[in-house]
């Protein structure tokens, strides 16, 4: 088999894996809803693919410098992981260890896959257009998997405790679906404008379905993405694309205010699940404590709207962390309740990714998690300064990456959810591949 054919085979394997992920997520959604099974086939599938990437790295990669760096990083992770489990001596049973390791796997899936995916694409000579094709197919796939349950009225609610709020199609969690749809529409808009009329109707339906999800992330994320492209194309004076995006924005605004999803947005902000209350009006001459009560109620109301009550879980986890032994603060308090902790709140994550990583994986785990991204960011900045040139593809992908990081600071389910973080890994890979492309042209 020729080398070129081997490279394309590697791409087809990656392509096949990516288009299978949403289908398996749907299957897993039905299993989780209708069967008492704790094992996720999605996690197993993603774990198998991670092993494949690791195999490729160990036996197919020629970049010896990158190999050494990544092996050192893996070594540090294994040492921390071993100490993390040993420190949790009060949960040393097979089932508890597996549960702890599965949670660790979900968290560190992002940095490990990002590194391995970059190596895989470079070694297999996978181009940016190939990755864009994957995004294009995923966009249509998610559209179909949302549209069919919508027209057949077989979709699920975004909130388990209220079957009338939101819409997730056949997928399981709205918290993960929102960020995924944001990444896909962002990347699809970047490649679809050259076929404006053919793709316009697909984008309009997709925007409609995004609004139906009924979460702040999907709602605000959609309009932020649309405004970004409006500003970008105005700056570049691409007036055809400006008209294209204005049509989409007008449609999305009309869909919102016509009552398509406005009811869900109101419920999302005012139901008991977010603990938002309207403060009572003060008397004509209110006492100081009454002013303080109203101020506190206003403050709590704003926090609840922004964080959806996550500040409560933060305070609970912070208390557990503060009361734990020093070794647990350094290595992580873990994810399972023990006789030592004796607090069930440890099993409820904050759903703010960086805080969950810090508290549950400790200071060392948090540093190890951030290390690849700190080094990559420094490397990207140095290379851009050296070239003294900027590119819209880099700017766009950096923007959507920053947007998702901001979401992870408010709503979570980005860095710690493999279904989302896998797509975010591709965003980073596109930036790095574009840099390589620019450097080759310059040389």
Buried (B, 14 or more C-beta within 10 A) or exposed (E): EEEEEEBBEBBEBBBEBBBEBBEBBBBBBEBBEEEEEEEBBBBEBBBEBBEBBBEBBEEEBEEEEBBEBBEEBBEBBEEBBEBBBEBBEBBEEEEBBEBBBBBBBBBBBBBBBBBBBBBBBBBBBBEBEBBBBBBBEBBBBBBEBBBEBBEEEEBBBBBEEBEEBBBBBBBBBBBBBBBBBBBBBBBBBBBBBEEBEEBBEBBBBBBBBBBBBBBBBBBBBBBBBBEBBBEBBEEEEBEEBBEBBEBBBEBBEEBBEEEBBEEBBEBBBBBEBBBBEEBEEEEEEEEEEEEEBBEEBEEBBEBBBEBBBBBBBBEBBEEBBEEBEEBBBBBBBBBBBBEBBEBEBBEEBBBBBBBBBBBBBBEBBBBBBBBBBEEBEEEBEEBBEEBEEEBEBBEBBBBBBEBBBEBBEBBBBBBBBBBBBBBBBBBBBBBBBBBEBBEEEEE
